[in-house]
Amino acid sequence: MNKTITVLVADDHPIFRKGLCEVLSEDQSIKLVAEVADGAAALQKIRELKPQAAVLDLDMPQMNGLQVARKISELKLPVAVVMLTMHKEELLFNEAMNAGIRGFVLKENAASDLLGCIHAVVAGEAFISPSLSSFLLNRKTGAQQLLEKKPELDTLTPAERRILKFIAEDQTSKEIADRLGISVHTVENHRAKICERLNLRGSHSLLKFAYDNKSQL
């Protein structure tokens, strides 16, 4: 017998939210533990109920889906995120990937893709609506091209690579330190080492490099 997966749904459109709940009810291994209409309520319920998966609408009042996902990461909450959007925009897709979101489903494909996506992300795998596969390919191609242009990236340690991604999100050293549970001094040492490895000079060169290559890191 399949283990039950607890799921929260957050969407500010009542009719669409009802439809999502009906889709979830088709799978006996999934248990809906809460449905909410805004991001702030979603975060509160996630902290309270600790569901295994959270289905978040990208566009919500209070906090949008990306803001909720980033807060989940910051608080180290053990919940897999599925992002729902009606937009076929590559920039939004890359923002979601950069936030560590493994599941990305177009609303128009929710009926066919949502259940598979939930099972995938809870298992630690990625699931992207097939109609967005070109975005994923572009992202991988861009990362390869950046590596060819800047092969020194391969010399970064996993910790340095992670800090570089946070820098690309315009996080300060203090914010990065708080997220990783390390000192500001340690973050500054990592930043200096990254600059040294990537041959970056000048006070803003690291931030510019990270931001310019955000979707490829």
C-alpha positions as CSV (number, residue, x, y, z in Angstrom):
1,M,0.0,0.0,0.0
2,N,1.3,3.5,-0.9
3,K,2.3,5.7,1.9
4,T,0.0,8.7,2.3
5,I,1.4,12.1,1.1
6,T,0.1,15.1,2.9
7,V,-0.5,18.2,0.7
8,L,-1.4,21.8,1.1
9,V,-3.0,23.8,-1.7
10,A,-2.7,27.6,-2.0
11,D,-4.5,29.5,-4.8
12,D,-6.5,32.7,-4.6
13,H,-9.1,31.7,-7.2
14,P,-11.8,29.7,-5.4
15,I,-13.1,27.8,-8.5
16,F,-9.6,26.8,-9.6
17,R,-8.6,25.8,-6.1
18,K,-11.7,23.6,-5.9
19,G,-10.7,22.0,-9.1
20,L,-7.2,21.3,-7.8
21,C,-8.7,19.7,-4.7
22,E,-10.8,17.5,-6.9
23,V,-7.7,16.4,-8.9
24,L,-6.0,15.5,-5.6
25,S,-9.0,13.5,-4.5
26,E,-8.5,11.1,-7.4
27,D,-5.4,9.8,-5.8
28,Q,-6.0,7.7,-2.7
29,S,-2.4,8.0,-1.6
30,I,-2.8,11.8,-1.3
31,K,-4.4,13.5,1.7
32,L,-5.3,17.2,1.4
33,V,-4.6,18.8,4.8
34,A,-5.3,22.4,4.0
35,E,-6.4,24.8,1.3
36,V,-5.8,28.6,1.6
37,A,-6.2,31.7,-0.6
38,D,-3.0,33.6,0.0
39,G,0.7,33.2,0.5
40,A,0.9,34.4,4.1
41,A,-1.8,31.8,5.1
42,A,0.1,29.2,3.1
43,L,3.3,29.8,5.0
44,Q,1.5,29.8,8.4
45,K,-0.3,26.5,7.6
46,I,2.9,24.9,6.3
47,R,4.7,25.8,9.5
48,E,1.8,24.5,11.6
49,L,0.8,21.3,9.7
50,K,4.2,20.4,8.0
51,P,2.7,18.8,4.9
52,Q,5.1,16.8,2.7
53,A,4.1,18.9,-0.4
54,A,2.8,22.4,-1.0
55,V,1.1,23.3,-4.3
56,L,1.5,27.1,-4.6
57,D,0.1,29.5,-7.1
58,L,2.8,31.8,-8.4
59,D,0.5,34.9,-8.3
60,M,-1.2,35.3,-4.9
61,P,-1.9,38.2,-2.5
62,Q,0.1,38.8,0.7
63,M,3.1,36.7,-0.5
64,N,3.5,35.2,-4.0
65,G,4.5,31.6,-4.5
66,L,8.1,32.4,-5.0
67,Q,8.3,34.4,-1.8
68,V,6.7,31.5,0.1
69,A,9.1,29.1,-1.5
70,R,12.1,31.2,-0.5
71,K,10.8,31.5,3.0
72,I,10.4,27.7,3.1
73,S,14.0,27.3,2.1
74,E,15.2,29.9,4.6
75,L,13.3,28.2,7.5
76,K,14.5,24.8,6.3
77,L,10.9,23.5,6.3
78,P,10.8,19.8,5.0
79,V,8.2,20.5,2.3
80,A,8.5,19.8,-1.4
81,V,7.1,22.7,-3.5
82,V,5.0,22.5,-6.7
83,M,4.7,25.9,-8.4
84,L,1.6,26.6,-10.4
85,T,1.5,29.3,-13.0
86,M,-0.5,30.4,-16.0
87,H,2.5,32.1,-17.5
88,K,4.8,30.5,-20.1
89,E,7.6,33.0,-19.2
90,E,11.2,31.8,-19.1
91,L,12.3,34.5,-16.6
92,L,9.7,33.2,-14.1
93,F,10.7,29.6,-14.8
94,N,14.3,30.4,-14.1
95,E,13.4,32.3,-10.9
96,A,11.6,29.2,-9.7
97,M,14.5,27.0,-10.5
98,N,16.9,29.4,-8.8
99,A,14.7,29.2,-5.7
100,G,15.2,25.4,-5.6
101,I,11.7,24.5,-6.7
102,R,11.6,21.0,-8.3
103,G,8.0,21.1,-9.5
104,F,6.7,23.5,-12.0
105,V,3.2,23.0,-13.6
106,L,1.3,25.2,-16.0
107,K,-2.3,25.7,-14.8
108,E,-3.7,24.6,-18.1
109,N,-1.9,21.3,-17.6
110,A,-2.8,20.9,-13.9
111,A,-5.4,18.2,-14.4
112,S,-2.9,15.9,-16.2
113,D,0.4,16.9,-14.6
114,L,-0.3,17.7,-10.9
115,L,-0.5,14.2,-9.4
116,G,2.7,13.0,-11.2
117,C,4.4,16.2,-10.1
118,I,3.5,15.8,-6.5
119,H,4.8,12.2,-6.4
120,A,8.0,13.2,-8.1
121,V,9.0,16.1,-5.9
122,V,8.1,14.2,-2.7
123,A,10.5,11.5,-4.0
124,G,13.2,14.1,-4.4
125,E,12.9,14.2,-8.2
126,A,12.1,17.1,-10.6
127,F,8.9,17.5,-12.6
128,I,8.3,20.2,-15.2
129,S,5.2,20.4,-17.4
130,P,6.3,19.0,-20.8
131,S,5.3,22.2,-22.6
132,L,8.1,24.0,-20.6
133,S,10.8,21.5,-21.6
134,S,12.4,24.1,-23.9
135,F,13.0,26.4,-21.0
136,L,14.8,23.6,-19.1
137,L,16.9,22.8,-22.2
138,N,17.8,26.5,-22.6
139,R,18.8,26.6,-19.0
140,K,21.1,23.5,-19.4
141,T,22.6,24.9,-22.6
142,G,23.2,28.3,-21.0
143,A,24.9,26.6,-18.0
144,Q,27.2,24.6,-20.4
145,Q,28.1,27.8,-22.4
146,L,28.9,29.6,-19.2
147,L,31.2,26.8,-18.1
148,E,33.0,26.9,-21.4
149,K,33.4,30.6,-21.1
150,K,34.4,30.5,-17.4
151,P,35.9,27.0,-16.8
152,E,37.1,28.2,-13.4
153,L,33.5,27.6,-12.1
154,D,34.4,23.9,-11.9
155,T,37.0,24.8,-9.2
156,L,34.4,26.1,-6.8
157,T,33.4,23.9,-3.9
158,P,29.8,23.0,-3.3
159,A,29.6,25.6,-0.5
160,E,31.1,28.3,-2.7
161,R,28.7,27.5,-5.6
162,R,25.7,27.7,-3.2
163,I,26.9,31.1,-1.9
164,L,27.4,32.3,-5.5
165,K,23.7,31.4,-6.2
166,F,22.6,33.4,-3.1
167,I,24.7,36.4,-4.3
168,A,22.9,36.2,-7.6
169,E,19.6,36.5,-5.7
170,D,21.0,39.8,-4.3
171,Q,21.4,38.4,-0.8
172,T,23.7,40.2,1.6
173,S,26.5,38.4,3.5
174,K,24.4,38.6,6.7
175,E,21.3,37.2,4.9
176,I,23.4,34.3,3.5
177,A,25.0,33.7,6.9
178,D,21.6,33.5,8.5
179,R,20.3,31.1,5.8
180,L,23.3,28.8,6.1
181,G,23.8,29.0,9.8
182,I,27.4,30.3,9.5
183,S,29.1,33.5,10.5
184,V,29.3,36.6,8.3
185,H,33.1,36.3,8.5
186,T,32.9,32.8,6.9
187,V,30.7,34.1,4.1
188,E,33.1,37.0,3.4
189,N,35.9,34.5,3.3
190,H,34.0,32.4,0.8
191,R,33.2,35.5,-1.3
192,A,36.9,36.4,-1.4
193,K,37.8,32.9,-2.4
194,I,35.2,32.9,-5.2
195,C,36.6,36.1,-6.6
196,E,40.1,34.6,-6.5
197,R,39.1,31.4,-8.2
198,L,37.0,33.3,-10.9
199,N,39.6,36.0,-11.4
200,L,37.1,38.8,-10.5
201,R,38.5,42.2,-9.5
202,G,36.8,45.1,-8.0
203,S,34.1,45.5,-5.2
204,H,31.1,45.0,-7.5
205,S,32.5,42.4,-9.9
206,L,31.3,39.4,-8.0
207,L,27.8,40.7,-7.7
208,K,27.7,41.7,-11.4
209,F,29.0,38.3,-12.5
210,A,26.5,36.5,-10.3
211,Y,23.5,38.6,-11.4
212,D,24.4,38.5,-15.1
213,N,24.6,34.7,-15.1
214,K,21.9,34.1,-12.5
215,S,19.9,31.5,-14.6
216,Q,23.0,29.5,-15.5
217,L,24.6,29.1,-12.1
